[in-house]
Amino acid sequence: MDDLRIGRLCRALRRRRGWRQLDLAAAAGCHQTTVSRLERGHLATLSIEVVRRIFALLDARFEGVVSWRGGDLDRLADARHAQLVEAAARVFAAAGWTLSAEVSFSEWGERGSIDLLAVLPDRRIAVVNEIKTEITSVEETVRRHDAKVRLGAGIVRQRLGWRPLAVARVLILADQSTCRRAVARHSATFASIYPLGSRVVRAWIRNPSGQAIGGLWFLSSKHGRAEKWSRGGPKRIRTRSSLPTTRNR
């Protein structure tokens, strides 16, 4: 288990309790920055005693690995990400896009999966959506997203039988203070790669041009449940729709 994942699990357990970092730090008898370092995966700067004490307060054990209620930890850590993927999928689907979630690939020695691939076959446009509930490493986030975009046209051709003329990149972040602070700290980097903001990205989804845009979209996991967007404007719906997917032909 790597340090970054240990940090993510600590954050997931803390949030499940409804605690702030300050609350957990007070209970553990340490400073808030200690909890912050742990959640960012900086275990090398902390003592094992402090790390064990923090996890004990979260009803978990740390012995080089984190164990909590059998196999429920991965599901807990992944739940928020799945909710954000679902919220983004609803917005794209309502605007007429065809979607595939968790599209795995292995090309030229690069492996991974696209969180949400959106395509408009009639306009020959694809969007490679990278979806994050948190940013643990700006460099890693940007690098991995760039690789997926570079391979995007080939992935669409392999799966769907046609090659897009434009492959857009959209980084979708949970609309919460931690993500906004991370973007603010690296504003120049994000602006150079994702120049378009949330409002412009949403407008582009409803009426896309043929250009390969780059945008950063702050999205709430509850977004898209009550509002249906079409290219003619917003419409209200009462029922929840399922996520459309494309199948490998």
C-alpha positions as a printed Julia matrix, in Angstrom:
249×3 Matrix{Float64}:
   0.0    0.0     0.0
   1.55   3.33   -1.05
   1.63   6.46    1.09
  -0.76   8.41   -1.15
  -3.41   5.71   -0.85
  -2.99   5.59    2.93
  -3.6    9.33    2.95
  -6.71   8.98    0.79
  -8.1    6.3     3.09
  -7.5    8.48    6.12
  -9.38  11.32    4.46
 -12.27   9.03    3.48
 -12.61   7.68    7.03
 -12.45  11.17    8.53
 -15.12  12.5     6.2
 -17.31   9.5     6.91
 -17.33  10.58   10.56
 -18.14  14.13    9.52
 -14.96  15.5    11.1
 -12.81  18.35    9.91
  -9.05  17.94    9.95
  -9.07  20.25   12.97
 -11.5   17.96   14.82
  -9.38  14.87   14.18
  -6.21  16.69   15.2
  -7.78  17.86   18.46
  -8.88  14.31   19.31
  -5.43  12.93   18.46
  -3.58  15.63   20.4
  -1.64  16.87   17.37
  -1.63  19.87   15.08
  -3.99  20.17   12.11
  -1.0   20.25    9.74
  -0.08  16.75   10.96
  -3.42  15.41    9.76
  -3.02  17.35    6.53
   0.42  15.82    5.9
  -0.93  12.35    6.56
  -3.84  12.82    4.16
  -1.49  14.11    1.46
   0.61  10.96    1.81
   3.62  12.52    3.54
   4.06   9.63    5.97
   7.85   9.97    6.0
   7.47  13.19    8.0
   5.31  11.56   10.71
   5.94   9.11   13.51
   4.27   5.7    13.41
   2.85   6.37   16.86
   0.99   9.46   15.64
  -0.28   7.71   12.51
  -1.56   4.75   14.53
  -3.27   7.08   17.01
  -5.03   8.96   14.23
  -6.31   5.79   12.56
  -7.41   4.37   15.91
  -9.68   7.39   16.34
 -11.21   6.52   12.98
 -11.99   2.96   14.13
  -9.16   1.58   11.96
  -5.72   0.05   12.48
  -2.45   1.08   10.86
   0.25  -1.58   10.72
   1.82  -0.68    7.41
  -1.6   -1.37    5.93
  -5.0    0.03    6.85
  -7.79  -2.4     7.75
 -11.39  -1.42    8.44
 -14.51  -3.57    8.38
 -13.28  -6.23    6.05
 -13.24  -5.16    2.41
 -15.31  -2.01    2.75
 -12.39   0.45    2.59
 -11.97   0.46   -1.17
 -15.7    0.89   -1.64
 -15.7    3.82    0.8
 -12.78   5.52   -0.95
 -14.31   4.98   -4.4
 -17.88   6.02   -3.58
 -17.36   9.75   -3.9
 -15.56   9.32   -7.22
 -18.41   7.17   -8.57
 -20.94   9.83   -7.56
 -18.97  12.51   -9.38
 -18.73  10.35  -12.52
 -22.49   9.82  -12.38
 -23.16  13.56  -12.03
 -20.96  14.37  -15.02
 -22.53  11.58  -17.07
 -26.01  12.99  -16.48
 -25.02  16.39  -17.82
 -23.39  14.94  -20.95
 -26.21  12.46  -21.57
 -28.86  15.16  -21.29
 -27.05  17.11  -24.02
 -27.09  14.13  -26.37
 -23.58  12.71  -25.92
 -22.87   8.98  -26.03
 -20.89   7.82  -23.03
 -18.56   5.08  -21.88
 -17.29   4.94  -18.31
 -13.98   3.45  -17.15
 -12.61   2.85  -20.64
  -9.46   0.81  -20.19
  -6.59   0.99  -22.68
  -3.11  -0.37  -23.28
  -1.33   1.46  -26.07
   2.37   1.88  -26.8
   3.33   0.76  -23.3
   0.86   3.13  -21.61
  -1.96   1.62  -19.6
  -4.85   3.08  -17.69
  -8.52   3.96  -18.03
 -10.51   7.0   -19.06
 -12.96   7.94  -16.3
 -15.65   9.11  -18.73
 -15.39   9.14  -22.53
 -18.04  11.25  -24.26
 -18.54  11.27  -28.04
 -20.73  12.92  -30.67
 -20.39  10.69  -33.74
 -22.29  13.08  -36.02
 -19.82  15.88  -35.23
 -16.82  13.55  -34.86
 -15.95  15.0   -31.46
 -14.69  13.15  -28.37
 -14.09  14.37  -24.84
 -11.63  12.68  -22.52
 -12.87  13.5   -19.03
 -10.51  13.1   -16.09
 -12.51  13.09  -12.86
 -10.98  13.8    -9.45
 -12.46  14.18   -6.0
  -9.06  15.46   -4.82
  -5.7   16.46   -6.23
  -2.82  14.7    -4.53
  -0.27  15.52   -7.24
  -0.71  18.23   -9.87
   2.1   16.85  -12.03
   0.7   13.3   -12.0
  -2.85  14.48  -12.73
  -1.75  16.57  -15.71
   0.64  13.92  -17.06
  -1.85  11.08  -16.96
  -4.64  13.17  -18.46
  -2.36  14.29  -21.29
  -1.49  10.67  -22.11
  -5.17   9.75  -22.31
  -5.93  12.69  -24.6
  -3.02  11.81  -26.91
  -4.36   8.26  -27.21
  -8.01   9.34  -27.32
  -8.52   9.34  -31.09
  -7.06   5.85  -31.42
  -9.13   4.54  -28.52
 -12.35   5.86  -30.1
 -11.44   4.35  -33.48
 -10.63   0.98  -31.9
 -13.82   0.83  -29.84
 -16.33   2.59  -32.08
 -14.95   2.27  -35.59
 -14.53   5.97  -36.41
 -11.84   8.52  -35.71
 -12.72  11.88  -34.1
 -11.52  15.08  -35.73
 -11.24  16.79  -32.34
 -10.42  15.34  -28.91
 -11.22  17.72  -26.06
  -9.86  17.47  -22.54
 -11.94  18.3   -19.48
 -10.7   17.99  -15.92
 -13.7   17.57  -13.63
 -13.05  18.33   -9.96
 -15.3   17.97   -6.95
 -16.72  21.38   -6.11
 -15.18  21.65   -2.67
 -12.73  23.96   -0.95
  -9.77  21.55   -1.0
  -9.88  21.2    -4.79
 -10.35  24.92   -5.31
  -7.4   25.69   -3.06
  -5.22  23.21   -4.96
  -6.12  24.88   -8.25
  -5.52  28.33   -6.8
  -2.03  27.31   -5.6
  -1.13  26.19   -9.12
  -3.3   28.61  -11.08
  -0.75  29.3   -13.82
  -0.24  25.59  -14.53
  -3.94  24.83  -14.69
  -4.71  27.92  -16.78
  -2.13  26.93  -19.38
  -3.63  23.45  -19.83
  -7.3   24.02  -18.98
  -7.97  27.64  -20.02
 -11.77  27.37  -19.99
 -13.74  27.56  -16.73
 -16.8   25.71  -15.49
 -19.44  27.97  -17.06
 -17.84  27.88  -20.52
 -17.32  24.11  -20.33
 -21.0   23.54  -19.5
 -22.05  25.83  -22.38
 -19.72  23.97  -24.75
 -21.19  20.62  -23.73
 -24.64  21.88  -24.7
 -23.46  23.31  -28.02
 -19.96  22.05  -28.86
 -17.78  23.56  -31.56
 -15.42  21.5   -33.64
 -12.43  22.69  -31.65
 -10.52  20.55  -29.15
 -11.03  22.61  -26.02
  -9.31  22.29  -22.67
 -11.4   23.09  -19.63
 -11.6   22.75  -15.87
 -15.05  22.07  -14.43
 -15.93  22.21  -10.75
 -18.92  19.92  -10.29
 -21.04  18.9    -7.34
 -21.86  15.2    -7.09
 -25.53  16.21   -6.81
 -25.43  18.17  -10.09
 -27.53  17.01  -13.02
 -30.24  15.25  -11.01
 -33.02  17.81  -11.45
 -32.09  19.54  -14.7
 -32.02  18.13  -18.2
 -30.07  20.05  -20.83
 -30.64  19.71  -24.52
 -29.21  21.75  -27.33
 -32.42  23.74  -27.33
 -32.15  24.77  -23.68
 -32.83  23.45  -20.15
 -35.75  21.17  -19.4
 -36.97  19.77  -16.1
 -37.25  16.04  -15.57
 -38.59  14.08  -12.62
 -37.04  10.68  -13.05
 -33.48   9.54  -12.88
 -31.96   8.16  -16.07
 -29.34   5.44  -16.3
 -25.89   6.0   -17.72
 -25.78   5.22  -21.45
 -22.77   3.2   -22.49
 -21.24   2.15  -25.75
 -20.07  -1.39  -26.33
 -16.98  -2.58  -28.02
 -17.92  -3.74  -31.47
